Amino acid sequence: MFTYIYDWIKNLVFYLILMTMLMQIIPDSDYKKYIRFFTGLVLILLLARPVLGVFQLEGEFENLYHSMEYRQNVKEMERAREQFESAEEGYFEWQQDMASESSEGRENADEK
């Protein structure tokens, strides 16, 4: 138990030192507020980790993340399938147009 708390505090201190160094290195810019926001979110997650561990919710959040990631991958695959099907239809139409043009060209050549 004490090793868990010690490791947690060690991770927090390392993260805070790393973020302080990063904020000192970055020049004053518009991006600094976004970096501060993102690092704050990560800090909240680091602080909430022991609480989630006590209530055994870490696995639930991981499952939720993976299910959302899975749904996003499925949507991307469906979008890619639709694009492929539309490209395939366009190719078949182009192929038919080329075939009809070549047959018209043959008929015109035969007439001459």
ZAFI-110093 format. One record per residue (C-alpha): x, y, z. Coordinates in pm, 1 decimal, m for minus. Example, Ala and Ser with C-alpha at 12.3 -4.5 7.8 and 13.67 -1.06 7.14 Angstrom:
// ZAFI-110093
<r><x>1230.0</x><y>m450.0</y><z>780.0</z></r>
<r><x>1367.0</x><y>m106.0</y><z>714.0</z></r>
// end
This chain:
// ZAFI-110093
<r><x>0.0</x><y>0.0</y><z>0.0</z></r>
<r><x>275.1</x><y>242.5</y><z>93.5</z></r>
<r><x>470.0</x><y>157.4</y><z>m220.2</z></r>
<r><x>162.3</x><y>240.6</y><z>m427.9</z></r>
<r><x>128.3</x><y>579.9</y><z>m257.6</z></r>
<r><x>501.9</x><y>641.1</y><z>m287.9</z></r>
<r><x>497.2</x><y>557.9</y><z>m660.6</z></r>
<r><x>192.4</x><y>779.1</y><z>m711.9</z></r>
<r><x>357.3</x><y>1075.7</y><z>m539.2</z></r>
<r><x>681.0</x><y>1013.0</y><z>m730.1</z></r>
<r><x>488.4</x><y>1016.5</y><z>m1061.1</z></r>
<r><x>310.2</x><y>1338.9</y><z>m965.3</z></r>
<r><x>634.4</x><y>1512.5</y><z>m870.2</z></r>
<r><x>804.5</x><y>1397.1</y><z>m1190.1</z></r>
<r><x>508.8</x><y>1518.5</y><z>m1397.3</z></r>
<r><x>498.7</x><y>1857.1</y><z>m1223.5</z></r>
<r><x>873.1</x><y>1908.9</y><z>m1268.8</z></r>
<r><x>851.9</x><y>1808.6</y><z>m1633.9</z></r>
<r><x>558.7</x><y>2043.1</y><z>m1699.2</z></r>
<r><x>730.7</x><y>2331.3</y><z>m1518.4</z></r>
<r><x>1038.4</x><y>2283.3</y><z>m1734.5</z></r>
<r><x>824.0</x><y>2266.0</y><z>m2047.5</z></r>
<r><x>637.0</x><y>2584.6</y><z>m1959.3</z></r>
<r><x>966.7</x><y>2765.8</y><z>m1899.5</z></r>
<r><x>1110.8</x><y>2650.8</y><z>m2232.4</z></r>
<r><x>807.5</x><y>2751.2</y><z>m2440.2</z></r>
<r><x>813.8</x><y>3119.0</y><z>m2535.8</z></r>
<r><x>509.8</x><y>3333.1</y><z>m2465.6</z></r>
<r><x>266.3</x><y>3242.4</y><z>m2738.9</z></r>
<r><x>m95.9</x><y>3165.3</y><z>m2803.8</z></r>
<r><x>m20.7</x><y>2793.1</y><z>m2770.6</z></r>
<r><x>81.4</x><y>2827.2</y><z>m2406.9</z></r>
<r><x>m281.4</x><y>2840.1</y><z>m2288.7</z></r>
<r><x>m362.2</x><y>2520.6</y><z>m2480.4</z></r>
<r><x>m60.0</x><y>2344.6</y><z>m2337.0</z></r>
<r><x>m159.4</x><y>2458.4</y><z>m1989.0</z></r>
<r><x>m514.0</x><y>2327.6</y><z>m2046.2</z></r>
<r><x>m391.1</x><y>1989.1</y><z>m2169.7</z></r>
<r><x>m140.4</x><y>1950.1</y><z>m1886.6</z></r>
<r><x>m415.6</x><y>2037.9</y><z>m1639.8</z></r>
<r><x>m632.4</x><y>1758.7</y><z>m1778.2</z></r>
<r><x>m347.6</x><y>1511.2</y><z>m1747.1</z></r>
<r><x>m283.9</x><y>1630.0</y><z>m1390.4</z></r>
<r><x>m650.4</x><y>1571.5</y><z>m1304.3</z></r>
<r><x>m621.9</x><y>1216.9</y><z>m1439.9</z></r>
<r><x>m306.0</x><y>1157.4</y><z>m1237.8</z></r>
<r><x>m474.8</x><y>1285.6</y><z>m923.5</z></r>
<r><x>m788.0</x><y>1079.3</y><z>m982.0</z></r>
<r><x>m604.0</x><y>753.4</y><z>m1042.5</z></r>
<r><x>m592.6</x><y>638.2</y><z>m675.1</z></r>
<r><x>m961.1</x><y>721.0</y><z>m629.7</z></r>
<r><x>m1047.5</x><y>519.1</y><z>m938.7</z></r>
<r><x>m829.6</x><y>236.2</y><z>m811.4</z></r>
<r><x>m1013.0</x><y>228.0</y><z>m477.4</z></r>
<r><x>m1350.1</x><y>200.4</y><z>m648.3</z></r>
<r><x>m1207.1</x><y>m30.1</y><z>m916.9</z></r>
<r><x>m1323.1</x><y>198.0</y><z>m1196.5</z></r>
<r><x>m998.1</x><y>197.2</y><z>m1395.2</z></r>
<r><x>m1111.4</x><y>m109.4</y><z>m1589.5</z></r>
<r><x>m1447.7</x><y>50.5</y><z>m1660.0</z></r>
<r><x>m1286.4</x><y>360.9</y><z>m1809.9</z></r>
<r><x>m1053.0</x><y>146.2</y><z>m2017.2</z></r>
<r><x>m1345.8</x><y>m58.3</y><z>m2149.9</z></r>
<r><x>m1537.7</x><y>261.2</y><z>m2225.6</z></r>
<r><x>m1239.7</x><y>403.7</y><z>m2413.6</z></r>
<r><x>m1192.0</x><y>86.1</y><z>m2615.2</z></r>
<r><x>m1562.0</x><y>65.9</y><z>m2702.7</z></r>
<r><x>m1561.5</x><y>427.8</y><z>m2820.6</z></r>
<r><x>m1243.3</x><y>364.1</y><z>m3019.1</z></r>
<r><x>m1403.6</x><y>53.6</y><z>m3172.3</z></r>
<r><x>m1713.6</x><y>249.1</y><z>m3275.0</z></r>
<r><x>m1499.0</x><y>518.4</y><z>m3433.2</z></r>
<r><x>m1301.6</x><y>256.5</y><z>m3627.1</z></r>
<r><x>m1624.4</x><y>97.7</y><z>m3749.8</z></r>
<r><x>m1750.5</x><y>437.3</y><z>m3871.6</z></r>
<r><x>m1424.0</x><y>501.9</y><z>m4053.8</z></r>
<r><x>m1439.6</x><y>159.5</y><z>m4219.2</z></r>
<r><x>m1800.7</x><y>219.7</y><z>m4328.5</z></r>
<r><x>m1703.2</x><y>558.1</y><z>m4472.2</z></r>
<r><x>m1412.1</x><y>397.8</y><z>m4659.3</z></r>
<r><x>m1642.7</x><y>123.9</y><z>m4791.6</z></r>
<r><x>m1889.5</x><y>383.3</y><z>m4920.2</z></r>
<r><x>m1609.7</x><y>574.4</y><z>m5091.6</z></r>
<r><x>m1479.8</x><y>254.4</y><z>m5246.9</z></r>
<r><x>m1826.0</x><y>158.9</y><z>m5371.6</z></r>
<r><x>m1883.0</x><y>502.9</y><z>m5524.9</z></r>
<r><x>m1539.6</x><y>488.7</y><z>m5689.5</z></r>
<r><x>m1619.2</x><y>140.3</y><z>m5818.7</z></r>
<r><x>m1951.6</x><y>260.6</y><z>m5963.4</z></r>
<r><x>m1773.6</x><y>552.4</y><z>m6127.4</z></r>
<r><x>m1519.3</x><y>315.8</y><z>m6277.2</z></r>
<r><x>m1789.9</x><y>88.0</y><z>m6417.8</z></r>
<r><x>m1971.3</x><y>388.5</y><z>m6567.9</z></r>
<r><x>m1644.8</x><y>511.0</y><z>m6719.5</z></r>
<r><x>m1576.9</x><y>162.9</y><z>m6856.3</z></r>
<r><x>m1924.7</x><y>151.2</y><z>m7015.7</z></r>
<r><x>m1877.5</x><y>499.1</y><z>m7161.9</z></r>
<r><x>m1543.1</x><y>397.2</y><z>m7309.6</z></r>
<r><x>m1696.6</x><y>81.4</y><z>m7453.2</z></r>
<r><x>m1985.3</x><y>273.0</y><z>m7608.1</z></r>
<r><x>m1748.1</x><y>536.2</y><z>m7748.4</z></r>
<r><x>m1527.3</x><y>271.1</y><z>m7903.6</z></r>
<r><x>m1828.5</x><y>95.3</y><z>m8057.0</z></r>
<r><x>m1954.6</x><y>430.2</y><z>m8194.3</z></r>
<r><x>m1608.2</x><y>495.2</y><z>m8331.9</z></r>
<r><x>m1611.2</x><y>157.7</y><z>m8505.6</z></r>
<r><x>m1955.3</x><y>224.7</y><z>m8653.2</z></r>
<r><x>m1839.3</x><y>564.0</y><z>m8784.1</z></r>
<r><x>m1527.9</x><y>403.6</y><z>m8929.6</z></r>
<r><x>m1735.6</x><y>132.7</y><z>m9095.5</z></r>
<r><x>m1968.9</x><y>394.5</y><z>m9247.6</z></r>
<r><x>m1677.5</x><y>580.7</y><z>m9403.8</z></r>
// end
